[in-house]
Amino acid sequence: MKRLPEPPEDVVVNLLRLANTRIPDDIGWALEAAAGWETGEIARIQLGAVLENIKKAEHLGVPMCQDTGIPVFYVRGKFDSSIVSAIAAGVEKATRIIPLRPNTVDPITRENYGSNLGPGMPVIHFVPGDVPYTEITVLPKGAGSENMTRLAMLNPADGVEGIKKFVQGAVLDAGGRPCPPSVVGVGIGGTSDRCAAMAKEALLIPLDCDNPDPVLGKMEEELFSALNSSGLGPMGLGGSSTVLGVRIKKEACHTASLPVAVNIGCWATRRASARIWDDGVEYSQGAVF
Ligand code: SF4
């Protein structure tokens, strides 16, 4: 449903409120499905607590996790340079009024900026796309899952089996630290920086969308089965629901390279998008580009 026009700064506040207080439908459905198939007693208790927490957060309008993350933005369509200051103003305002935990610090002194801003913040990616609106998407990323990010420059001869082995190793080495059951974002190809970016972008793709590439779709299914057979389970406490889904993106790469990156989304894989038209704003919680 389209809402009346709002200043971009307020759209950003609304996006951060939506992303932090309401789980996207596809993630919620996947958690409910996991609670249905899980047989481990402790795992079922964990999933029940997560689902109860999600319900309470939405009902009370409060963040579903104490780590409200670092908001990563994706912008495409019609915009000018003022979008950068509008997003920054929205982040500062959202931190104050929702409120969000101020998470950004100087990496050396560890002094907290108090606003979720600071040099290089907020992170904004500009996505190509000829669309007749401005689309702003936010992915708040907590440290527990972000700290488990892995990048490997594999040997091209490692092939599909090498890629799957690396992804499984990254998820299983992470154990309970990224608060599983997780969504596993995978980037394959590109340069090292594009590969890491793709792995994070993959977390924006709803779990109920088929991968348009059948080869990647097959890899997603195989990794999903293998990881859920690992026994790691919710919060790493054992069980058959280690991951809610695996999402893979790929781009062309150098003939002598095979970059692979993994970015893990926790059970609280949060996202929200707004399409800003001339006559109003539409909000949603899935984005594919
Ligand atoms: S990994 Fe996710 S669920 Fe766990 S503390 Fe961080 S934001 Fe919260």
Boltz pocket constraint, residues with backbone or C-beta under 6 A from the ligand:
constraints:
  - pocket:
      binder: B
      contacts: [[A, 65], [A, 66], [A, 67], [A, 68], [A, 69], [A, 141], [A, 142], [A, 143], [A, 144], [A, 145], [A, 177], [A, 178], [A, 179], [A, 266], [A, 267], [A, 268]]
      max_distance: 6.0
